[in-house]
């Protein structure tokens, strides 16, 4: 395995039989769906990368570090890329310089989140802890997200289920709700609505405009809380014997 750096030029969904190719990942009994993308870097590297987000977390034009995995596919040399880290992210330098400290912080957050939901989950403490820690590691180390933001998201998700009037909670419900909160953070609709409101206020500066409650903005929609229970995994879309994943 080789580690390299390059500016990301392209990231498009890997389409197989007309649909976005995905694969179920099972980590110690905790299942998640990974989506695959065709990516290209300015150093000439072309191959595939994966993300838990169907839209991907890739920033075109920004520099990444990544691991190169080379494999043989019917006599052709192909590449896949893992552990992508956005070097343009202002927090990425901290991650590169202090990876062990960063993991220690994530471990502590996962421990806190486990304590918050433990009474409502019919699992061993260590199993819950490893599942929540794995979610954090995937978001930060694999998807290149900011560890502070992801730690906050996990605590919010765990806090909801700690206070909610629900007796039995599945681990997947906590992580899926955390995923939906990430999408909310990245949603620009509310930001655009706020900017439009600001423009209106400026044009009416000579008039008295009543204060607006941010939670009432049309573009701001809170994610739905996942129902407890494990959803069935999607059926296989194609034979993937010729794919490396």
C-alpha positions in Angstrom: 0.0 0.0 0.0 1.4 3.4 -1.0 0.5 6.8 0.4 0.3 9.7 -2.0 -1.0 13.3 -2.4 -2.9 14.9 -5.2 -5.4 17.6 -6.1 -8.8 16.0 -6.8 -10.0 16.7 -10.3 -13.0 14.4 -10.6 -15.4 12.4 -8.4 -18.4 10.8 -10.1 -20.7 7.9 -9.0 -19.6 4.5 -10.1 -22.6 3.3 -12.2 -23.3 -0.4 -12.6 -26.3 -1.5 -14.6 -27.7 2.0 -14.5 -27.5 2.5 -10.7 -25.0 3.9 -8.3 -22.9 0.9 -7.1 -22.9 0.3 -3.4 -21.9 -2.5 -1.1 -22.9 -3.4 2.4 -20.1 -3.2 5.0 -20.3 -5.3 8.1 -18.0 -4.2 11.0 -18.4 -6.4 14.1 -22.1 -6.9 13.4 -22.7 -3.3 12.6 -23.9 -2.9 9.0 -23.5 0.2 6.9 -23.9 0.9 3.2 -20.8 2.3 1.2 -21.2 4.1 -2.1 -18.4 3.9 -4.8 -17.1 6.7 -6.9 -14.7 7.1 -9.9 -12.1 9.6 -8.9 -9.1 11.3 -10.6 -6.2 13.3 -9.3 -3.9 15.8 -11.0 -0.9 13.4 -10.5 -2.5 11.0 -13.0 -4.0 8.6 -10.4 -7.4 7.2 -11.6 -9.4 4.7 -9.7 -12.3 4.2 -7.2 -13.0 5.6 -3.7 -16.0 5.0 -1.4 -18.1 7.0 1.0 -21.0 6.4 3.4 -22.7 9.5 1.8 -24.4 8.8 -1.5 -23.5 12.3 -2.6 -19.9 11.8 -1.5 -17.8 14.1 0.7 -15.3 15.0 -2.0 -14.2 18.6 -2.7 -13.1 19.1 -6.3 -9.9 21.2 -6.7 -8.7 20.6 -3.2 -5.6 18.5 -2.2 -6.0 15.1 -0.6 -3.7 12.5 0.9 -4.7 8.9 0.3 -3.6 5.3 0.3 -3.3 3.5 -3.1 -4.4 -0.1 -3.4 -3.4 -1.8 -6.7 -5.3 -4.9 -7.8 -5.5 -7.1 -11.0 -8.9 -7.2 -12.7 -8.9 -9.7 -15.7 -5.4 -8.8 -16.6 -5.8 -5.1 -16.1 -4.2 -3.1 -13.3 -6.8 -1.0 -11.4 -6.5 1.2 -8.4 -8.7 2.0 -5.4 -8.1 4.8 -2.9 -8.8 4.7 0.8 -8.3 6.9 3.9 -8.8 10.1 1.9 -7.9 13.2 3.9 -8.6 16.7 2.7 -5.4 18.6 3.3 -7.1 21.9 2.5 -9.3 21.5 5.5 -8.1 23.9 8.3 -8.4 21.1 10.8 -6.5 18.5 8.8 -3.1 19.7 9.9 -4.0 18.8 13.5 -5.1 15.4 12.4 -1.9 14.8 10.5 0.4 16.0 13.3 -1.5 14.4 16.2 -3.4 11.3 14.9 -3.1 9.5 18.2 -4.4 12.4 20.2 -7.2 12.8 17.7 -8.2 9.1 18.1 -8.0 9.5 21.9 -10.5 12.4 21.8 -12.9 10.4 19.5 -12.6 7.4 21.9 -13.7 9.6 24.8 -16.6 11.0 22.8 -17.7 7.5 21.8 -17.5 6.5 25.5 -19.6 9.4 26.6 -22.2 8.7 23.9 -22.3 5.0 24.9 -23.0 6.0 28.5 -25.9 8.2 27.3 -27.7 5.5 25.4 -26.6 2.3 27.2 -29.7 1.8 29.3 -31.9 1.6 26.3 -29.8 -0.7 24.1 -29.9 -4.5 24.6 -26.2 -4.9 23.8 -23.0 -5.3 25.8 -21.3 -2.1 26.7 -18.2 -2.8 24.7 -20.2 -3.6 21.6 -22.1 -0.3 21.7 -18.9 1.6 22.4 -17.1 0.0 19.4 -20.0 0.7 17.1 -20.2 4.4 18.0 -16.4 4.7 17.9 -16.4 3.0 14.4 -18.9 5.6 13.2 -16.6 8.5 14.3 -13.5 6.9 12.8 -15.3 6.4 9.5 -16.5 10.0 9.3 -13.1 11.5 10.4 -10.4 9.2 9.2 -12.1 7.8 6.0 -14.4 10.6 4.9 -12.2 13.5 6.0 -14.8 15.2 8.2 -13.8 17.6 11.0 -13.5 15.6 14.2 -15.0 18.3 16.4 -18.1 18.6 14.3 -18.6 14.9 14.1 -18.1 14.5 17.9 -20.8 17.1 18.4 -23.1 15.4 16.0 -22.7 12.0 17.8 -23.4 13.6 21.2 -26.5 15.3 19.9 -27.8 12.0 18.4 -27.0 10.1 21.6 -28.6 12.9 23.7 -31.8 12.6 21.7 -32.2 8.9 22.4 -31.2 9.4 26.0 -34.1 11.8 26.6 -36.7 10.4 24.1 -39.6 8.4 25.3 -38.3 5.2 23.7 -37.7 2.0 25.7 -35.7 0.0 23.2 -33.1 1.6 20.9 -31.0 0.0 18.2 -27.4 1.1 17.7 -28.1 1.7 14.0 -30.9 4.2 14.9 -28.3 6.4 16.7 -25.8 6.3 13.9 -28.5 6.8 11.2 -29.8 9.8 13.0 -26.3 11.2 13.2 -25.9 10.7 9.5 -29.1 12.7 8.9 -27.8 15.5 11.1 -24.6 15.7 8.9 -26.8 16.2 5.9 -28.7 19.0 7.7 -25.3 20.7 8.5 -24.3 20.6 4.9 -27.8 21.7 3.6 -27.4 25.2 2.1 -31.1 25.9 1.9 -31.4 27.5 5.3 -28.3 29.6 4.7 -29.7 30.8 1.4 -33.0 31.6 3.0 -31.3 33.6 5.7 -29.2 35.5 3.2 -32.4 36.4 1.2 -34.0 37.6 4.4 -30.9 39.7 5.2 -31.2 41.3 1.7 -34.8 42.1 2.4 -33.9 43.7 5.7 -31.3 45.8 4.0 -33.7 47.1 1.4 -36.2 48.0 4.2 -33.6 49.5 6.5 -35.7 52.6 6.9 -38.6 50.6 8.3 -38.8 48.6 11.5 -38.6 44.9 10.7 -39.7 42.4 13.4 -37.1 39.9 14.6 -37.2 36.5 12.9 -37.0 33.3 14.7 -34.4 31.1 12.9 -36.3 28.0 13.7 -39.2 29.2 11.6 -37.3 29.7 8.4 -38.9 27.7 5.5 -35.6 26.2 4.4 -34.8 24.8 7.9 -36.1 21.2 8.2 -35.0 19.0 11.0 -34.2 15.4 10.0 -36.7 12.7 10.8 -35.7 10.4 13.6 -35.1 6.9 12.4 -37.5 4.2 13.6 -36.0 1.6 15.8 -35.4 -1.7 14.1 -33.0 -2.9 11.4 -33.9 -2.2 7.8 -33.5 -4.9 5.3 -30.4 -4.5 3.1 -31.0 -3.7 -0.5 -31.0 -6.6 -3.0 -27.9 -7.1 -5.1 -28.1 -5.0 -8.2 -25.7 -7.0 -10.3 -23.1 -9.7 -10.3 -19.9 -8.1 -9.0 -17.5 -11.0 -9.6 -15.5 -8.7 -11.9 -15.3 -5.9 -9.3 -12.6 -5.6 -6.6 -14.8 -4.4 -3.8 
